[in-house]
Amino acid sequence: MKPAPFDYLRPRTLAEACAALKTADGGAKLIAGGQSLGPMLNLRLVQPRLLVDISGLEALHAFSETADALHLGAGLTAANIEDQRIDTRAVPLLQRVAAGIAYRAVRNRGTVGGSLTHADPAADWVNLMPALGARYELAGPAGSRTVAAADFMTAAFETLLAEDEVLSTIIVPKPAPGTRLGHAKIARKTGKFAMAIAVVVAEPDGGTCRALIGATHGRPILVEDAGARFGLGTGRLDEPGLAGLLADAGITTPAARHLHLTALRRAAAEAFPQAIPS
Ligand SMILES: Cc1cc2nc3c(=O)[nH]c(=O)nc-3n(C[C@H](O)[C@H](O)[C@H](O)COP(=O)(O)OP(=O)(O)OC[C@H]3O[C@@H](n4cnc5c(N)ncnc54)[C@H](O)[C@@H]3O)c2cc1C
């Protein structure tokens, strides 16, 4: 099947892109790398009147590093990060996660912003940024606003992005020195979407011990006080407690529960190698 007919616009600025979205009043779609939108157009799951191609917008390919954060343009691809064409070493998980997404052809074109906005519950960036405490800058016709990554995705394939907004920048805080990080992705084979993802971010000196359980049926589950609540880092994970948390998110089958708990155990073992969880 081929896409339904659409008009095509290649804006020169972010403001022009936002203005086009506003004028189209819900009838337009942004396209970046096209790795998710392309198939959806071909299957006619979406039939926009206008396609606004933001792949050439310089502002979306910007990268900068400040004392406490990395600022990633939403149009940077997974391959940009995998190859370290931008230096993201201050946040070590970024490169590893980038390299584990799909296949090289997809990583060459698929952008971080496209993935976050598509909001597939199984996607890798979707299940990393909230754990890192990232924030997103959303550009709109009246200016821009910043939202927490943890709030951005509202449900499977749903975000709080307005119809005339563009996700422009992803601000990823640098972990404090001594922060322990763990990440695990379970997939049928390398390059496939995740069946379970877990991320552990434990700040030193009794700071935040955050766990993310991802590739659920909806938005990722984020637990801010995972040490106190579920024994993360103590070597004794509260599995019944975690099973309750999973059940609240609709994950009730033993197989799915097992996958999510295994991912969490692996991420915890990486973050706390001295305390192999039970
Ligand atoms: C074979 C295959 C395997 C894959 N495996 C994985 C995997 O293992 N893990 C994983 O995480 N992903 C995987 N993906 C998904 C892939 O990572 C995403 O398709 C890609 O990152 C989306 O980015 P894009 O630039 O191509 O977005 P597009 O397809 O261009 O756009 C996707 C959506 O985001 C919107 N959009 C794009 N950019 C912006 C922006 N800046 N602001 C607002 N809205 C925007 C578009 O309007 C559209 O709704 C796979 C894809 C394929 C085809």
The ligand as an SDF file (V2000), in Angstrom:
LIG
                    3D

 53 58  0  0  0  0  0  0  0  0999 V2000
   12.8840   -2.2330   11.7500 C   0  0  0  0  0  0  0  0  0  0  0  0
   12.7950   -1.2690   12.8880 C   0  0  0  0  0  0  0  0  0  0  0  0
   13.2600   -1.6620   14.1430 C   0  0  0  0  0  0  0  0  0  0  0  0
   13.1970   -0.7950   15.2250 C   0  0  0  0  0  0  0  0  0  0  0  0
   13.6890   -1.1800   16.4540 N   0  0  0  0  0  0  0  0  0  0  0  0
   13.7090   -0.3080   17.4690 C   0  0  0  0  0  0  0  0  0  0  0  0
   14.2880   -0.6360   18.7410 C   0  0  0  0  0  0  0  0  0  0  0  0
   14.8380   -1.7050   18.9720 O   0  0  0  0  0  0  0  0  0  0  0  0
   14.2280    0.3000   19.7240 N   0  0  0  0  0  0  0  0  0  0  0  0
   13.6810    1.5310   19.5300 C   0  0  0  0  0  0  0  0  0  0  0  0
   13.6760    2.3440   20.4550 O   0  0  0  0  0  0  0  0  0  0  0  0
   13.1480    1.8800   18.3550 N   0  0  0  0  0  0  0  0  0  0  0  0
   13.1640    0.9990   17.3280 C   0  0  0  0  0  0  0  0  0  0  0  0
   12.6170    1.3690   16.1200 N   0  0  0  0  0  0  0  0  0  0  0  0
   11.9690    2.6740   16.0220 C   0  0  0  0  0  0  0  0  0  0  0  0
   12.9200    3.7750   15.6180 C   0  0  0  0  0  0  0  0  0  0  0  0
   13.9060    3.9620   16.6130 O   0  0  0  0  0  0  0  0  0  0  0  0
   12.0610    5.0030   15.4950 C   0  0  0  0  0  0  0  0  0  0  0  0
   11.2480    4.7850   14.3700 O   0  0  0  0  0  0  0  0  0  0  0  0
   12.7980    6.2680   15.2450 C   0  0  0  0  0  0  0  0  0  0  0  0
   13.6930    6.6040   16.2580 O   0  0  0  0  0  0  0  0  0  0  0  0
   11.8040    7.3990   15.1520 C   0  0  0  0  0  0  0  0  0  0  0  0
   12.5000    8.5560   14.7870 O   0  0  0  0  0  0  0  0  0  0  0  0
   12.2520    9.2020   13.3670 P   0  0  0  0  0  0  0  0  0  0  0  0
   13.1440   10.3750   13.3090 O   0  0  0  0  0  0  0  0  0  0  0  0
   12.3830    8.1950   12.2910 O   0  0  0  0  0  0  0  0  0  0  0  0
   10.7390    9.6560   13.5300 O   0  0  0  0  0  0  0  0  0  0  0  0
    9.5850    9.7940   12.4080 P   0  0  0  0  0  0  0  0  0  0  0  0
    9.2070    8.4330   11.9280 O   0  0  0  0  0  0  0  0  0  0  0  0
   10.0080   10.7850   11.3920 O   0  0  0  0  0  0  0  0  0  0  0  0
    8.4540   10.4090   13.3020 O   0  0  0  0  0  0  0  0  0  0  0  0
    7.8530    9.6520   14.3310 C   0  0  0  0  0  0  0  0  0  0  0  0
    6.7760   10.5020   15.0140 C   0  0  0  0  0  0  0  0  0  0  0  0
    7.3780   11.5650   15.7390 O   0  0  0  0  0  0  0  0  0  0  0  0
    6.9420   12.8290   15.2430 C   0  0  0  0  0  0  0  0  0  0  0  0
    8.1160   13.6800   15.3260 N   0  0  0  0  0  0  0  0  0  0  0  0
    9.3490   13.4210   14.7900 C   0  0  0  0  0  0  0  0  0  0  0  0
   10.2270   14.3300   15.2060 N   0  0  0  0  0  0  0  0  0  0  0  0
    9.5520   15.1980   15.9930 C   0  0  0  0  0  0  0  0  0  0  0  0
    9.9160   16.3540   16.7420 C   0  0  0  0  0  0  0  0  0  0  0  0
   11.1770   16.8160   16.7810 N   0  0  0  0  0  0  0  0  0  0  0  0
    8.9670   16.9940   17.4490 N   0  0  0  0  0  0  0  0  0  0  0  0
    7.6920   16.5460   17.4480 C   0  0  0  0  0  0  0  0  0  0  0  0
    7.2830   15.4470   16.7900 N   0  0  0  0  0  0  0  0  0  0  0  0
    8.2030   14.7860   16.0740 C   0  0  0  0  0  0  0  0  0  0  0  0
    6.3790   12.5720   13.8650 C   0  0  0  0  0  0  0  0  0  0  0  0
    5.3740   13.5010   13.5300 O   0  0  0  0  0  0  0  0  0  0  0  0
    5.8250   11.1710   14.0300 C   0  0  0  0  0  0  0  0  0  0  0  0
    4.5650   11.2420   14.6480 O   0  0  0  0  0  0  0  0  0  0  0  0
   12.6600    0.5110   15.0430 C   0  0  0  0  0  0  0  0  0  0  0  0
   12.1880    0.9200   13.7890 C   0  0  0  0  0  0  0  0  0  0  0  0
   12.2630    0.0510   12.7210 C   0  0  0  0  0  0  0  0  0  0  0  0
   11.7630    0.5120   11.3680 C   0  0  0  0  0  0  0  0  0  0  0  0
  1  2  1  0
  2  3  1  0
  2 52  2  0
  3  4  2  0
  4  5  1  0
  4 50  1  0
  5  6  2  0
  6  7  1  0
  6 13  1  0
  7  8  2  0
  7  9  1  0
  9 10  1  0
 10 11  2  0
 10 12  1  0
 12 13  2  0
 13 14  1  0
 14 15  1  0
 14 50  1  0
 15 16  1  0
 16 17  1  0
 16 18  1  0
 18 19  1  0
 18 20  1  0
 20 21  1  0
 20 22  1  0
 22 23  1  0
 23 24  1  0
 24 25  2  0
 24 26  1  0
 24 27  1  0
 27 28  1  0
 28 29  2  0
 28 30  1  0
 28 31  1  0
 31 32  1  0
 32 33  1  0
 33 34  1  0
 33 48  1  0
 34 35  1  0
 35 36  1  0
 35 46  1  0
 36 37  1  0
 36 45  1  0
 37 38  2  0
 38 39  1  0
 39 40  1  0
 39 45  2  0
 40 41  1  0
 40 42  2  0
 42 43  1  0
 43 44  2  0
 44 45  1  0
 46 47  1  0
 46 48  1  0
 48 49  1  0
 50 51  2  0
 51 52  1  0
 52 53  1  0
M  END
$$$$
